[in-house]
Amino acid sequence: MLFDDAEPFDLYREARSSEPVFWSEAAASWVVTRHADVRTVFEDGARFEPLAFGPGSSMIHGRVILHMEGREHSFHAGLLGRWIRSRRRMEGDLRELAERITGRIVASLPVGEPVDLHEVLNTEMPMEMTATFMGIPEVAAFRQWYDAIGKASVSNIRNDPEVERRGRKARAELGEWLESVIRAKRAEPGDDLLSDLCTARFEGAPLSDDTITSACSLLLAAGVETTSRALSNLQKALLVNGLWERLRVESQLVVPACAESLRYNAPAHGLVRQAAVDTQLGGAELAAGAKLFALVGSANRDPAVFADPERFIIDRFREDAFRQFTPKADILPFGAGAHHCTGSLLARLEMEVVMRHLLERFERVEFAGDVPGDTGYVLRGPRHVRVVLAD
């Protein structure tokens, strides 16, 4: 059951109670289920570290910030942070860009006939947003590689060889396509993240083309995937629980609803790490190098931390919604500690802007047919959110 499309929450609940850290043959790793232990895996850098190679790692992209430590990690985090963690940018040019892209897409949505929000809005908006502030032209060109690279990354924990082959092919093609773009940015940099990468120097030396391409691959894949699935999970939860109308009236709950959705059904149900040393966790003995599958989806429903965790409570984070997108969060969809996701604030901005536009434009939204089921495991959510929109 651990890696099929069945609802996993009963398994999570049972594991938290009876065997909070257990060995899974399917995952070829130790599975960590309780909130406190999952947080420890993310925050205790002396005992646990990101997985550098193998199934469940991010190495399909190349060597990226997830695999860096110390001064190198701080340097690359600073480069990215100037664009996607800056409060000034979040409320300035990035918000303006998000509003412009979202407004155009929402205005084009049909009224009274079925439309798939997952495809035409939830995926398209963050893809165009990310490519634009990165300074990568022709965003449509990346679409052909996005899916293959994403599937061959952290979600390929079962090491499917065909998924790996397609991902590597797509990553190579992306690298070839970016060669001319990088040359142009080095020669004539602009006001965008890719130009900053192309002109940056670490310890006196410029970043290599491969380092820049790896960063682009990670940002374009991870940045789109998280927001796309998070929005689809949120929209599904609102409709299933009959909360669309309430959120239209109580617009101050938009960001709390985004945070609650990330807790209730995170876009990534698990993140992979490895033991840096021989250690213990949750009663299990772990050898150095042991792979751990930290179950964010289970930790986010741990009753030791969240009251009534199996229920979607739209105002649960009314008082501290913004904190849930920072390293001090109670929820763990973005990890924690030194490797807390650099793009978490950008995800919050994109989710908020998309939902505000939808809520302001459409009074009623209904599923066009049956309620969509969730698919996937490491990355989880509905493949489609087919709805009918009404004024």
Number of C-alpha atoms within 10 A of each C-alpha: 10 16 13 10 14 13 14 16 14 9 13 22 19 12 18 21 11 9 17 21 23 19 16 13 10 11 19 15 19 23 23 30 31 30 27 14 18 28 20 17 28 24 19 14 16 10 17 23 24 22 24 19 11 16 23 26 22 26 20 26 26 18 18 23 20 21 18 17 15 8 11 14 16 15 18 19 20 14 15 21 16 14 22 23 19 15 13 12 15 20 11 11 13 23 17 14 17 23 19 13 19 26 17 11 15 18 11 10 18 12 13 12 12 17 20 18 21 22 16 15 21 26 20 20 25 26 24 24 23 23 23 17 17 20 19 22 13 11 17 12 12 21 16 13 22 21 15 20 29 26 20 29 25 25 24 22 23 16 16 12 11 10 18 19 14 17 23 19 14 22 24 17 14 21 20 12 14 19 14 11 15 21 13 14 19 17 11 11 18 13 10 16 22 25 22 20 26 22 15 17 13 11 10 7 9 13 15 12 16 15 18 21 26 22 21 24 25 23 21 26 24 20 22 25 21 22 25 26 25 28 28 26 24 25 21 26 20 20 17 13 12 12 15 20 15 12 19 20 11 10 15 12 20 22 25 23 28 27 30 26 24 26 24 22 25 28 30 25 24 29 26 26 23 23 22 20 15 13 14 12 15 16 10 15 12 18 14 14 15 19 26 30 27 29 24 29 30 28 30 27 26 22 15 11 15 16 12 11 15 14 11 18 17 22 18 16 19 16 10 14 21 16 15 25 26 22 20 12 17 20 28 29 29 26 23 22 17 18 21 19 20 23 21 22 21 25 23 20 19 25 26 18 20 22 23 17 16 19 18 12 16 17 13 15 20 17 18 16 10 8 16 15 14 18 15 17 23 25 21 21 27 18 16 18 25 22 22 21 21 14 10
